């Protein structure tokens, strides 16, 4: 199934907003066996949109997905343009307008502006796509053999509508069931993983595969209409040291689930990550059952007075050291009364590095009642990426320890 994507928005072309919708849509389409063949981005104006549609229709895709320009403001003209392009008359949905007005009054405490009346307009020759998390509904049009789905550009709304309406429709069009494998890895770059995985996958010509790298790790997705059991076994064996799940879950989801199952608790002592590890843990619903809290010990004063790191340790070995990381983990575990203490200390950059301790040097400390240790990592020179990678390394470390079930 061939898909074309049209993303609409002046802010995308100006660089004010990163077009994350395109990458997300491409990834989720691949996972259900659809191919994103072409992607265009244009301004939210009549001529640009019509020209882009003419261009996309020339290649006769099975589907065109449109995102953006369905908001209530004056510069959102996509709705009007699409109605005109597909010869649709606009019909005012009075029932939806009443429900939208009630929502604003009850939830926001304000009367809805008349500007929002455009969101109650529906085409007389198309179908609607419900929006579970917003007010701008989407539209479905047909043009010969091509199905057109128009969605708002707000990522949260677009993703919800894709998952609830468009992806199920695509899956239902397949004559046979598509099997899928997902391997979520962390700790190795895409190139290194490809070297050991591609020689295996290249033997299976009936399946498709893709690598999806991010700052957190690399996902490998394999799809095919035949059994994938043999591939599953072979790939799992060669990446077992970096594989953390074959599900859609993030590593923080798995940690919270495992901590809860094992009746363990966690305390964090963060320096270079500045609370990022705690932020990721607390994004998980139910984390309060196992996560007691954290101490952002950015200064040596806090390391000494709140985590009981010895002054001699800081003088002799420095704040960024294996010894300090271990004492931070012990200190937070004891002070917060948790089963596990996890710490991070490093040089995030871009300044502050030396020849002996360069930018990107990070130590992750771990402590429970049986063992205490620290691991050394060396990342790059980008401060933001170093914080993300440090948080991922810390979470991966604790997850591996939890899987050993050696904590009492």
C-alpha positions as CSV (number, residue, x, y, z in Angstrom):
1,X,0.0,0.0,0.0
2,X,1.5,3.3,-1.2
3,X,1.0,6.4,1.0
4,X,1.8,10.1,0.3
5,X,2.0,12.6,3.1
6,X,1.2,16.4,2.9
7,X,2.1,18.4,5.9
8,X,0.8,22.0,6.0
9,X,2.0,24.9,8.1
10,X,3.9,28.1,7.7
11,X,5.7,27.4,11.0
12,X,7.1,24.2,9.6
13,X,8.7,26.0,6.7
14,X,10.0,28.8,8.8
15,X,11.7,26.4,11.2
16,X,9.7,27.6,14.1
17,X,8.3,24.0,14.6
18,X,10.1,20.8,13.9
19,X,8.1,18.5,11.7
20,X,8.0,15.5,14.0
21,X,4.6,14.4,12.6
22,X,6.3,13.3,9.3
23,X,8.8,11.0,11.1
24,X,6.2,9.5,13.4
25,X,3.8,8.8,10.6
26,X,6.5,7.2,8.5
27,X,7.5,4.9,11.3
28,X,3.9,3.8,12.2
29,X,3.0,3.2,8.6
30,X,6.1,1.0,8.1
31,X,5.0,-1.0,11.1
32,X,1.7,-1.9,9.5
33,X,3.2,-2.7,6.1
34,X,2.4,0.6,4.3
35,X,5.1,2.5,2.4
36,X,5.4,6.3,2.8
37,X,6.4,7.0,-0.8
38,X,6.4,10.8,-0.8
39,X,6.2,13.7,1.7
40,X,5.6,17.3,0.9
41,X,5.4,20.4,3.2
42,X,3.7,23.5,2.0
43,X,2.4,26.8,3.4
44,X,-1.2,27.1,4.6
45,X,-2.5,28.8,1.5
46,X,-4.9,27.9,-1.2
47,X,-2.6,27.7,-4.2
48,X,0.2,25.8,-2.4
49,X,-2.2,23.2,-1.1
50,X,-3.9,22.6,-4.4
51,X,-0.6,22.4,-6.3
52,X,0.7,19.9,-3.8
53,X,-2.4,17.7,-4.1
54,X,-2.2,17.8,-7.9
55,X,1.4,16.7,-7.7
56,X,0.6,13.8,-5.2
57,X,-2.4,12.6,-7.2
58,X,-0.2,12.3,-10.3
59,X,1.6,9.3,-8.7
60,X,-1.8,7.6,-7.9
61,X,-1.1,6.7,-4.2
62,X,-3.6,4.5,-2.4
63,X,-3.7,7.0,0.4
64,X,-2.9,10.7,1.0
65,X,-2.6,11.8,4.6
66,X,-2.8,15.5,5.3
67,X,-1.9,17.1,8.6
68,X,-2.2,20.7,9.7
69,X,-4.2,23.8,9.1
70,X,-7.5,22.7,10.6
71,X,-7.5,25.1,13.6
72,X,-9.9,27.9,14.3
73,X,-7.6,30.9,13.5
74,X,-7.7,33.0,10.4
75,X,-4.5,31.5,9.0
76,X,-5.9,28.0,9.1
77,X,-7.5,27.8,5.7
78,X,-6.9,24.1,4.9
79,X,-10.5,23.1,5.7
80,X,-11.9,25.7,3.2
81,X,-9.3,24.7,0.6
82,X,-10.0,21.0,0.9
83,X,-13.8,21.5,0.7
84,X,-13.3,23.5,-2.5
85,X,-10.8,21.1,-4.0
86,X,-13.1,18.1,-3.5
87,X,-16.3,19.9,-4.5
88,X,-17.8,19.7,-1.0
89,X,-20.4,22.1,0.4
90,X,-19.9,23.1,4.0
91,X,-22.7,22.0,6.4
92,X,-22.8,23.5,9.9
93,X,-23.1,20.7,12.5
94,X,-25.3,22.4,15.1
95,X,-25.2,19.4,17.5
96,X,-21.4,19.3,17.5
97,X,-21.3,23.1,18.1
98,X,-23.6,22.7,21.2
99,X,-21.4,20.0,22.6
100,X,-18.2,22.0,21.9
101,X,-19.8,25.1,23.6
102,X,-20.8,23.0,26.7
103,X,-17.2,21.6,26.9
104,X,-15.7,25.1,26.9
105,X,-18.1,26.3,29.5
106,X,-17.8,23.3,31.8
107,X,-14.1,22.5,31.5
108,X,-12.5,25.8,30.8
109,X,-15.1,28.1,32.4
110,X,-15.5,30.3,29.3
111,X,-17.9,30.8,26.5
112,X,-16.6,29.6,23.2
113,X,-15.5,32.1,20.7
114,X,-17.3,32.3,17.4
115,X,-13.9,31.8,15.7
116,X,-14.4,28.1,16.6
117,X,-17.5,27.7,14.5
118,X,-15.3,26.6,11.6
119,X,-14.6,23.5,13.6
120,X,-18.3,22.5,13.4
121,X,-18.3,22.6,9.5
122,X,-18.5,19.2,7.8
123,X,-18.4,18.3,4.1
124,X,-21.6,17.0,2.4
125,X,-19.6,14.5,0.4
126,X,-17.0,13.2,2.9
127,X,-16.8,11.5,6.2
128,X,-15.6,12.7,9.6
129,X,-12.7,11.4,11.7
130,X,-13.4,11.8,15.5
131,X,-10.8,13.7,17.6
132,X,-10.8,12.1,21.1
133,X,-8.3,14.6,22.5
134,X,-9.2,17.9,20.7
135,X,-11.9,19.9,19.0
136,X,-10.8,19.9,15.4
137,X,-12.2,16.8,13.7
138,X,-10.7,15.3,10.6
139,X,-12.1,14.5,7.2
140,X,-12.2,11.6,4.7
141,X,-12.5,12.2,1.0
142,X,-12.4,9.8,-2.0
143,X,-10.8,10.7,-5.3
144,X,-11.0,7.8,-7.8
145,X,-8.9,5.0,-6.2
146,X,-7.2,7.3,-3.6
147,X,-8.5,7.7,0.0
148,X,-7.7,11.1,1.5
149,X,-7.4,11.5,5.3
150,X,-7.1,15.1,6.6
151,X,-6.0,15.5,10.2
152,X,-5.1,18.4,12.5
153,X,-1.4,19.1,13.0
154,X,-1.2,19.1,16.8
155,X,0.9,15.9,17.4
156,X,-1.1,14.6,20.3
157,X,-4.4,14.9,18.3
158,X,-2.9,13.6,15.1
159,X,-1.4,10.5,16.8
160,X,-4.7,9.7,18.5
161,X,-6.7,9.9,15.3
162,X,-4.1,7.9,13.4
163,X,-4.2,5.1,15.9
164,X,-8.0,5.1,16.3
165,X,-9.1,5.5,12.7
166,X,-6.5,5.4,10.0
167,X,-4.2,2.6,11.1
168,X,-7.1,0.2,11.8
169,X,-8.5,1.1,8.3
170,X,-5.1,0.3,6.7
171,X,-4.8,-3.0,8.6
172,X,-8.3,-4.0,7.5
173,X,-7.4,-3.5,3.8
174,X,-4.6,-6.1,3.9
175,X,-5.6,-9.4,2.4
176,X,-3.4,-11.3,4.8
177,X,-2.3,-10.8,8.4
178,X,1.0,-8.9,8.9
179,X,3.3,-10.3,11.5
180,X,5.7,-8.0,13.3
181,X,8.7,-8.2,15.6
182,X,10.1,-5.3,17.6
183,X,13.4,-5.2,19.3
184,X,14.2,-2.3,21.6
185,X,17.9,-1.8,22.3
186,X,20.1,0.6,24.1
187,X,23.9,1.1,24.4
188,X,25.1,0.6,20.8
189,X,24.8,2.9,17.8
190,X,22.8,1.9,14.7
191,X,25.8,1.1,12.6
192,X,27.2,-1.4,15.1
193,X,23.8,-3.1,15.4
194,X,23.3,-3.2,11.6
195,X,26.6,-5.0,11.2
196,X,25.4,-8.0,13.3
197,X,21.7,-7.9,12.4
198,X,21.6,-7.2,8.7
199,X,23.5,-10.4,7.6
200,X,20.7,-12.4,9.3
201,X,17.8,-10.4,8.0
202,X,19.1,-10.3,4.4
203,X,18.6,-14.1,4.2
204,X,14.8,-13.6,4.7
205,X,13.7,-11.8,1.5
206,X,10.0,-12.2,2.3
207,X,10.2,-9.7,5.2
208,X,10.9,-6.0,5.5
209,X,12.9,-4.4,8.3
210,X,13.9,-1.0,9.5
211,X,16.2,0.6,12.1
212,X,14.8,3.5,14.1
213,X,17.6,5.3,16.1
214,X,17.1,7.9,18.7
215,X,19.0,9.4,21.6
216,X,17.6,6.6,23.8
217,X,18.7,3.7,21.6
218,X,17.8,1.8,18.4
219,X,14.5,0.0,17.7
220,X,14.6,-2.8,15.1
221,X,11.2,-3.6,13.5
222,X,10.7,-6.6,11.3
223,X,7.5,-7.2,9.3
224,X,6.3,-10.1,7.1
225,X,3.3,-12.1,6.1
226,X,5.0,-15.4,7.0
227,X,6.1,-16.8,10.4
228,X,8.9,-14.8,12.0
229,X,9.8,-17.2,14.8
230,X,13.1,-18.2,13.4
231,X,14.1,-14.6,12.9
232,X,13.0,-13.7,16.4
233,X,15.3,-16.4,17.9
234,X,18.3,-15.5,15.8
235,X,18.1,-11.8,16.3
236,X,17.4,-12.2,20.0
237,X,20.6,-14.3,20.4
238,X,22.9,-11.8,18.8
239,X,21.6,-8.7,20.5
240,X,20.8,-10.2,24.0
241,X,23.3,-7.9,25.7
242,X,21.7,-4.7,24.5
243,X,18.0,-5.8,24.1
244,X,15.7,-4.6,26.9
245,X,12.2,-5.4,25.5
246,X,10.3,-6.7,22.5
247,X,7.2,-4.7,23.4
248,X,6.3,-1.1,22.8
249,X,7.1,-0.1,26.4
250,X,9.8,2.4,27.3
251,X,12.5,1.3,29.7
252,X,11.0,3.4,32.5
253,X,7.7,1.6,32.1
254,X,9.5,-1.7,32.6
255,X,11.4,-0.5,35.6
256,X,8.3,0.8,37.4
257,X,6.4,-2.5,36.6
258,X,9.3,-4.6,37.9
259,X,9.9,-2.6,41.0
260,X,6.2,-2.9,41.9
261,X,6.2,-6.7,41.2
262,X,9.3,-7.2,43.4
263,X,8.1,-4.8,46.1
264,X,11.2,-2.7,45.7
265,X,11.6,1.0,46.1
266,X,13.9,3.5,44.4
267,X,15.7,6.7,45.4
268,X,17.7,8.9,43.0
269,X,20.7,11.1,43.5
270,X,21.2,13.1,40.3
271,X,23.9,15.6,39.4
272,X,24.6,15.8,35.7
273,X,21.1,14.6,34.7
274,X,19.5,17.4,36.8
275,X,16.3,15.4,37.6
276,X,15.8,13.9,34.2
277,X,15.8,10.3,35.5
278,X,13.2,11.2,38.1
279,X,11.1,13.0,35.4
280,X,11.1,9.9,33.2
281,X,10.2,7.6,36.1
282,X,7.3,9.9,37.2
283,X,5.9,10.0,33.7
284,X,4.8,6.4,34.4
285,X,1.4,5.9,36.0
286,X,1.6,4.2,39.3
287,X,5.3,5.1,39.9
288,X,4.5,6.6,43.3
289,X,4.1,3.0,44.6
290,X,7.8,2.3,44.1
291,X,9.6,5.7,43.6
292,X,10.2,7.6,46.9
293,X,11.9,10.6,45.4
294,X,15.3,12.1,44.4
295,X,17.9,14.6,45.4
296,X,19.4,16.9,42.7
297,X,22.9,17.2,44.1
298,X,24.4,19.6,41.7
299,X,26.9,21.1,44.1
300,X,29.5,19.4,46.3
301,X,27.8,21.0,49.3
302,X,24.6,19.1,48.6
303,X,26.6,15.9,47.9
304,X,28.2,16.2,51.3
305,X,25.3,17.4,53.4
306,X,22.4,15.6,51.8
307,X,24.0,12.4,50.6
308,X,26.8,12.0,53.1
309,X,29.5,11.9,50.4
310,X,32.8,12.2,52.3
311,X,34.7,15.4,51.9
312,X,37.9,13.4,51.4
313,X,36.3,11.6,48.5
314,X,35.5,14.8,46.7
315,X,38.9,16.2,47.3
316,X,40.8,13.1,46.4
317,X,38.7,11.8,43.5
318,X,36.5,14.7,42.5
319,X,32.8,15.0,42.1
320,X,32.9,13.1,38.8
321,X,34.3,9.8,39.8
322,X,33.4,6.2,40.5
323,X,34.0,6.7,44.2
324,X,31.6,9.7,44.4
325,X,28.9,8.0,42.3
326,X,29.0,5.0,44.7
327,X,28.7,7.1,47.8
328,X,25.9,9.2,46.3
329,X,24.0,6.0,45.6
330,X,24.5,4.7,49.1
331,X,23.6,8.0,50.6
332,X,20.3,8.4,48.8
333,X,19.3,4.8,49.5
334,X,19.9,5.2,53.2
335,X,18.5,8.7,53.5
336,X,15.3,8.0,51.6
337,X,14.9,4.5,53.0
338,X,14.7,2.7,49.7
339,X,15.7,-0.7,48.4
340,X,17.8,0.8,45.7
341,X,19.8,4.0,45.3
342,X,20.8,5.2,41.8
343,X,23.1,8.1,41.1
344,X,24.5,10.1,38.2
345,X,27.5,12.4,38.1
346,X,29.3,13.7,35.1
347,X,30.5,16.5,32.8
348,X,27.6,17.3,30.6
349,X,29.5,20.1,28.7
350,X,30.1,21.8,26.5
351,X,32.6,23.3,28.9
352,X,34.2,22.0,32.1
353,X,36.2,19.1,30.7
354,X,39.9,18.3,31.1
355,X,42.3,15.9,29.5
356,X,41.8,13.5,32.4
357,X,38.0,14.0,32.6
358,X,36.7,15.1,29.2
359,X,33.2,16.4,28.4
360,X,30.8,13.5,28.2
361,X,32.4,11.5,31.1
362,X,29.6,10.1,33.3
363,X,29.5,7.7,36.2
364,X,26.3,5.9,37.2
365,X,26.2,4.5,40.7
366,X,24.0,1.7,42.0
367,X,23.5,0.5,45.6
368,X,21.2,-2.0,47.3
369,X,21.7,-4.0,50.5
370,X,24.0,-6.5,48.8
371,X,26.1,-4.7,46.3
372,X,27.3,-1.2,45.4
373,X,29.1,-0.3,42.2
374,X,29.5,2.4,39.6
375,X,29.9,2.2,35.8
376,X,31.8,4.6,33.6
377,X,30.4,6.0,30.4
378,X,31.9,8.4,27.8
379,X,29.3,10.2,25.6
380,X,29.8,13.2,23.3
381,X,30.1,16.9,23.6
382,X,26.4,17.9,23.3
383,X,25.0,18.8,26.7
384,X,21.3,17.9,26.0
385,X,22.3,14.6,24.4
386,X,24.6,13.8,27.2
387,X,21.8,14.3,29.8
388,X,19.5,12.1,27.8
389,X,22.1,9.3,27.2
390,X,23.1,9.4,30.9
391,X,19.5,9.0,32.0
392,X,19.1,6.1,29.6
393,X,22.3,4.5,30.8
394,X,21.2,4.8,34.4
395,X,17.8,3.3,33.7
396,X,19.3,0.4,31.7
397,X,21.7,-0.3,34.5
398,X,19.0,-0.6,37.1
399,X,16.7,-2.6,34.9
400,X,19.5,-5.2,34.3
401,X,20.0,-5.4,38.1
402,X,16.3,-5.8,38.7
403,X,16.2,-8.7,36.2
404,X,18.8,-10.5,38.3
405,X,16.3,-10.5,41.2
406,X,19.2,-10.3,43.6
407,X,17.9,-7.6,45.8
408,X,16.5,-8.3,49.3
